[in-house]
Amino acid sequence: MKSDEKTFIAEVYSHIVAIEELIKKYEFEDRIMSVMMIGLLDLDMLAEKEDDMMQLKSIFSYNLQNKDELEVIKEIMSSQFDEEDPLDNLLGDLGISLN
């Protein structure tokens, strides 16, 4: 991993720690459902390999009580990802276009 990549991952990690501390400060540990995953693709490794497998340097944090909450988060993320443009649904009934 290159120096700037290590610095980036370290800085992202410090922000994740800050968010976790904020959750504790407000004593919301038992009320928060959160999942954070940040990954940095290693494009140099892809160029060196023949199997097209890309390496991902990642860090993650989650605050979930059980696997059911994980499934809820996954469903929400999946449905948001599948929408063409969330603003279309929000603004469509108002006759407003962002184009």
N, CA and C of each residue as an Amber inpcrd file, in Angstrom:
protein
   297
   0.8430000  -1.1690000   0.0000000   0.0000000   0.0000000   0.0000000
   0.8920000   1.2370000   0.0000000   0.5530000   2.1700000  -0.8530000
   1.3260000   3.4010000  -0.9680000   1.1140000   4.2880000   0.2540000
   2.0500000   5.1960000   0.4570000   2.0120000   6.0810000   1.6180000
   0.7360000   6.9070000   1.6640000   0.3240000   7.4860000   0.5260000
  -0.8920000   8.3060000   0.5410000  -2.1400000   7.4620000   0.7870000
  -2.1110000   6.2020000   0.3580000  -3.2320000   5.3090000   0.6190000
  -3.3220000   4.9830000   2.1150000  -2.1690000   4.7310000   2.7300000
  -2.1490000   4.4740000   4.1720000  -2.6450000   5.6880000   4.9410000
  -2.2130000   6.8710000   4.5100000  -2.6450000   8.1030000   5.1640000
  -4.1500000   8.2840000   5.0240000  -4.6650000   8.0200000   3.8390000
  -6.1010000   8.1320000   3.5960000  -6.8880000   7.1840000   4.4910000
  -6.4970000   5.9070000   4.5060000  -7.1940000   4.9120000   5.3180000
  -7.1310000   5.3010000   6.7970000  -5.9750000   5.7800000   7.2510000
  -5.8370000   6.2060000   8.6470000  -6.7650000   7.3710000   8.9640000
  -6.8680000   8.3270000   8.0450000  -7.7390000   9.4760000   8.2770000
  -9.2140000   9.0590000   8.2850000  -9.5910000   8.1870000   7.3740000
 -10.9650000   7.6840000   7.3570000 -11.2660000   6.9730000   8.6710000
 -10.3180000   6.1560000   9.1240000 -10.5050000   5.4370000  10.3810000
 -10.7150000   6.4120000  11.5390000  -9.9590000   7.5030000  11.5520000
 -10.1160000   8.4800000  12.6330000 -11.5110000   9.1080000  12.6080000
 -12.0850000   9.2870000  11.4250000 -13.4480000   9.8130000  11.3240000
 -14.4720000   8.7880000  11.8150000 -14.2420000   7.5390000  11.5100000
 -15.1380000   6.4850000  11.9960000 -15.1070000   6.4390000  13.5240000
 -13.9070000   6.5300000  14.0970000 -13.7770000   6.5550000  15.5560000
 -14.5270000   7.7510000  16.1320000 -14.4270000   8.9050000  15.4740000
 -15.1280000  10.1040000  15.9460000 -16.6430000   9.8960000  15.9240000
 -17.1600000   9.2570000  14.8930000 -18.5970000   8.9770000  14.8150000
 -19.0020000   8.0230000  15.9350000 -18.2020000   6.9950000  16.1730000
 -18.5040000   6.0480000  17.2480000 -18.4770000   6.7420000  18.6100000
 -17.5580000   7.6690000  18.8020000 -17.4920000   8.4310000  20.0540000
 -18.7130000   9.3370000  20.2060000 -19.1780000   9.9070000  19.1030000
 -20.3680000  10.7520000  19.1240000 -21.6020000   9.9320000  19.5290000
 -21.7070000   8.7370000  19.0080000 -22.8080000   7.8410000  19.3800000
 -22.7720000   7.5680000  20.8850000 -21.5810000   7.2950000  21.4070000
 -21.4410000   7.0410000  22.8490000 -21.7310000   8.2940000  23.6640000
 -21.2850000   9.4340000  23.2050000 -21.5000000  10.6980000  23.9200000
 -22.9890000  10.9320000  24.1640000 -23.8040000  10.6630000  23.1650000
 -25.2440000  10.8670000  23.2770000 -25.9770000   9.6310000  23.8080000
 -25.2060000   8.5980000  24.1350000 -25.7540000   7.3470000  24.6820000
 -26.8220000   6.7440000  23.7770000 -26.5200000   6.7150000  22.4800000
 -27.4370000   6.1640000  21.4950000 -27.0250000   4.7590000  21.0370000
 -26.1100000   4.1200000  21.7560000 -25.6170000   2.8090000  21.3110000
 -26.7430000   1.8200000  21.0580000 -27.7770000   1.8480000  21.8890000
 -28.8620000   0.8820000  21.7300000 -29.9670000   1.3760000  20.7960000
 -29.7790000   2.5680000  20.1950000 -30.7860000   3.1300000  19.2860000
 -30.2540000   3.3370000  17.8690000 -28.9800000   3.1390000  17.6860000
 -28.3430000   3.3860000  16.3790000 -28.2840000   2.0940000  15.5750000
 -28.6300000   2.2140000  14.3090000 -28.3590000   1.1560000  13.3370000
 -27.4260000   1.7840000  12.3130000 -26.1800000   1.3600000  12.3350000
 -25.2380000   1.9520000  11.3830000 -24.3040000   0.8920000  10.8290000
 -23.9640000   1.0920000   9.5680000 -22.9760000   0.2610000   8.9000000
 -22.1470000   1.1860000   8.0280000 -20.8420000   1.1770000   8.2390000
 -19.9380000   1.9780000   7.4080000 -18.8610000   1.0550000   6.8620000
 -18.6470000   1.1470000   5.5810000 -17.5830000   0.3770000   4.9410000
 -16.9580000   1.2730000   3.8940000 -15.6750000   1.4910000   4.0290000
 -14.9360000   2.3050000   3.0700000 -13.8470000   1.4190000   2.4890000
 -13.7920000   1.3480000   1.1740000 -12.7930000   0.5130000   0.5310000
 -12.0470000   1.2780000  -0.5390000 -10.7870000   0.9730000  -0.6450000
  -9.9170000   1.5910000  -1.6410000  -9.3980000   0.4870000  -2.5520000
  -9.7600000   0.5650000  -3.8200000  -9.3290000  -0.4490000  -4.7850000
  -7.8480000  -0.2930000  -5.0870000  -7.1630000  -1.4170000  -5.1620000
  -5.7400000  -1.4080000  -5.5070000  -5.6120000  -1.7260000  -6.9960000
  -5.6230000  -0.6840000  -7.8120000  -5.5820000  -0.8640000  -9.2670000
  -4.2480000  -1.4060000  -9.7510000  -3.1650000  -1.1020000  -9.0330000
  -1.8520000  -1.6200000  -9.4120000  -1.8220000  -3.1380000  -9.3120000
  -2.4350000  -3.6800000  -8.2730000  -2.4600000  -5.1390000  -8.1110000
  -3.2620000  -5.7920000  -9.2270000  -4.3470000  -5.1370000  -9.6590000
  -5.1580000  -5.6860000 -10.7380000  -4.3330000  -5.8060000 -12.0060000
  -3.5230000  -4.8050000 -12.2900000  -2.6910000  -4.8290000 -13.4950000
  -1.6680000  -5.9500000 -13.4380000  -1.2210000  -6.3190000 -12.2360000
  -0.2020000  -7.3560000 -12.0780000  -0.7810000  -8.7620000 -12.1350000
  -2.0680000  -8.9190000 -11.8610000  -2.6800000 -10.2500000 -11.8010000
  -3.3410000 -10.6000000 -13.1280000  -3.4960000 -11.8830000 -13.3430000
  -4.1470000 -12.3450000 -14.5610000  -5.5860000 -12.7790000 -14.3170000
  -6.0140000 -12.8760000 -13.0620000  -7.3350000 -13.4260000 -12.7700000
  -8.4190000 -12.3650000 -12.6010000  -8.1240000 -11.1200000 -12.8640000
  -9.0860000 -10.0160000 -12.7530000  -9.6770000  -9.8480000 -11.3540000
  -9.0250000 -10.4100000 -10.3560000  -9.4790000 -10.2190000  -8.9760000
  -8.8710000  -8.9160000  -8.4610000  -9.7230000  -8.0380000  -8.0050000
  -9.2730000  -6.7480000  -7.5370000  -9.1280000  -6.7850000  -6.0180000
  -8.0530000  -6.2270000  -5.5080000  -7.8660000  -6.1720000  -4.0720000
  -8.4730000  -4.8860000  -3.5270000  -9.1220000  -5.0110000  -2.3980000
  -9.7910000  -3.8960000  -1.7640000  -9.2400000  -3.7360000  -0.3520000
  -8.6350000  -2.6010000  -0.0980000  -8.1800000  -2.2630000   1.2540000
  -9.3660000  -1.5910000   1.9190000  -9.8840000  -2.1870000   2.9710000
 -11.1180000  -1.6430000   3.5310000 -11.0970000  -1.6000000   5.0490000
 -11.9350000  -0.7240000   5.5510000 -12.2080000  -0.6500000   6.9740000
 -13.7160000  -0.5500000   7.1200000 -14.2090000  -1.0400000   8.2350000
 -15.6420000  -0.9730000   8.4370000 -15.9670000  -0.8730000   9.9150000
 -17.1710000  -0.4340000  10.1470000 -17.6910000  -0.3190000  11.4960000
 -19.1840000  -0.5760000  11.4130000 -19.7090000  -1.2150000  12.4160000
 -21.1500000  -1.3960000  12.4420000 -21.6450000  -1.3340000  13.8800000
 -22.8530000  -0.8770000  14.0160000 -23.5180000  -0.8300000  15.3010000
 -24.9000000  -1.4230000  15.0740000 -24.9880000  -2.7200000  15.2310000
 -26.2310000  -3.4570000  15.0330000 -26.4250000  -4.3960000  16.2110000
 -27.6710000  -4.6110000  16.5970000 -27.9570000  -5.4780000  17.7310000
 -28.0010000  -6.9570000  17.3410000 -28.3880000  -7.2170000  16.0760000
 -28.5080000  -8.6130000  15.6570000 -28.5270000  -8.6950000  14.1310000
 -28.5950000  -9.9160000  13.6420000 -28.5650000 -10.1420000  12.2000000
 -29.8240000  -9.6110000  11.5110000 -30.9400000  -9.5550000  12.2310000
 -32.1670000  -8.9930000  11.6510000 -31.9660000  -7.5300000  11.2770000
 -31.2780000  -6.7760000  12.1350000 -31.0010000  -5.3770000  11.8320000
 -30.0720000  -5.2590000  10.6250000 -29.1340000  -6.1760000  10.5060000
 -28.2670000  -6.1960000   9.3220000 -29.1090000  -6.3930000   8.0620000
 -30.0720000  -7.2890000   8.1130000 -30.9330000  -7.5370000   6.9540000
 -31.7540000  -6.2950000   6.6070000 -32.2260000  -5.5690000   7.6170000
 -32.9770000  -4.3310000   7.3750000 -32.0940000  -3.3200000   6.6530000
 -30.8700000  -3.1410000   7.1590000 -29.9180000  -2.2050000   6.5320000
 -29.6420000  -2.6150000   5.0880000 -29.4130000  -3.8910000   4.8550000
 -29.1410000  -4.3710000   3.5010000 -30.3200000  -4.1080000   2.5630000
 -31.5350000  -4.3320000   3.0600000 -32.7230000  -4.0870000   2.2470000
 -32.8590000  -2.6040000   1.9050000 -32.6350000  -1.7450000   2.8800000
 -32.7230000  -0.3000000   2.6450000 -31.6830000   0.1260000   1.6140000
 -30.4490000  -0.3330000   1.7910000 -29.3840000   0.0480000   0.8580000
 -29.6700000  -0.4840000  -0.5380000 -30.1290000  -1.6980000  -0.6190000
 -30.4300000  -2.2920000  -1.9160000 -31.5520000  -1.5440000  -2.6210000
 -32.5980000  -1.2000000  -1.8930000 -33.7040000  -0.4920000  -2.5290000
 -33.2890000   0.9080000  -2.9590000 -32.4520000   1.5770000  -2.1870000
 -31.9670000   2.9050000  -2.5630000 -31.0590000   2.8210000  -3.7840000
 -30.2550000   1.8000000  -3.8550000 -29.3390000   1.6200000  -4.9700000
 -30.0880000   1.3200000  -6.2670000 -31.1930000   0.5910000  -6.1610000
 -31.9590000   0.1940000  -7.3370000 -32.7470000   1.3370000  -7.9570000
 -33.0340000   2.3780000  -7.1780000 -33.7980000   3.4970000  -7.7230000
 -32.9670000   4.2250000  -8.7650000 -33.6320000   4.6230000  -9.8640000
 -32.9090000   5.3260000 -10.9280000 -32.3540000   6.6460000 -10.4220000
 -33.2030000   7.4650000  -9.8680000 -32.7830000   8.7390000  -9.3070000
 -33.7560000   9.0760000  -8.1830000 -33.3180000   8.9870000  -6.9310000
 -34.2350000   9.2400000  -5.8190000 -34.9130000  10.6030000  -5.8980000
 -34.2590000  11.6010000  -6.4950000 -34.8660000  12.9270000  -6.5910000
 -36.0440000  12.9430000  -7.5580000 -36.0490000  12.0530000  -8.5560000
 -37.1780000  11.9720000  -9.4810000 -38.4590000  11.6470000  -8.7210000
 -38.3870000  10.6990000  -7.8050000 -39.5680000  10.3270000  -7.0210000
 -39.9860000  11.4530000  -6.0910000 -39.0210000  12.1470000  -5.5430000
 -39.3090000  13.2220000  -4.6030000 -39.9290000  14.4270000  -5.2990000
 -39.3780000  14.7950000  -6.4520000 -39.8020000  16.0050000  -7.1200000
 -40.8500000  15.7770000  -8.2140000 -41.0180000  14.5200000  -8.6280000
 -41.8960000  14.2120000  -9.7540000 -43.3100000  14.7360000  -9.6100000
 -43.9060000  14.5450000  -8.4400000 -45.2870000  14.9950000  -8.2250000
 -45.4260000  16.5020000  -8.1880000 -44.3120000  17.1950000  -8.0060000
 -44.3630000  18.6480000  -7.9170000 -44.2040000  19.3200000  -9.2720000
 -43.9000000  18.5360000 -10.3040000 -43.6980000  19.1070000 -11.6190000
 -42.3740000  19.8520000 -11.7470000 -41.4270000  19.5270000 -10.8850000
 -40.1150000  20.1990000 -10.8960000 -39.1060000  19.2470000 -11.5150000
 -38.2510000  19.7760000 -12.3720000 -37.1920000  18.9800000 -12.9860000
 -35.8540000  19.6300000 -12.6810000 -34.8490000  18.7900000 -12.4520000
 -33.4980000  19.3140000 -12.2120000 -32.6730000  19.3390000 -13.4850000
 -33.2810000  18.9890000 -14.6030000 -32.5570000  19.0030000 -15.8870000
 -32.6040000  20.3610000 -16.5270000
